[in-house]
């Protein structure tokens, strides 16, 4: 995969952070996949000091069980199909696409609570929406506080006291099927293997 295709994958990490926990089921754990169609805009910390924050839009279709992530100002977007467990990176500037297995050990289906060990924290409001902070440790052993709505929408991720991802808008509106369609006529680019 070219650097132009790899770079936007960093944005996907926010979406899959919630599924990168230990593999056993949890009775007291959040829903980490939206239960309904949603359209969320996130502000994210950027590693680029000249641009301290970046934005991305995430849309979810409950019927298709697909997620689309559009980094702001990019001709690249990503579609994750939860049924096939595939992630397609679409680069419209080069009329190319790359399909790889979705990152993370598992994708939680709507209505299924997250696997792993979670500790319920306080309630808070982010982007005008109530959510519950859940304390968890990722597969790299790093502790994070992730705030989820009762219906599975991630609103904030905090690690080491720093907000990494925070929603600034959320709309629970129907998402039309074409939003998640992969355009025809794209060149298939094979992913580079390390």
Beta strands, then each sheet from edge to edge (+ up, - down):
strand 1: 38-45
strand 2: 53-61
strand 3: 66-71
strand 4: 76-81
strand 5: 86-91
strand 6: 96-101
strand 7: 118-126
strand 8: 129-137
strand 9: 143-148
strand 10: 154-159
strand 11: 162-171
strand 12: 187-188
sheet 1: 7+ 8- 9+ 10- 11+ 1- 2+ 3- 4+ 5- 6+ 12+
end
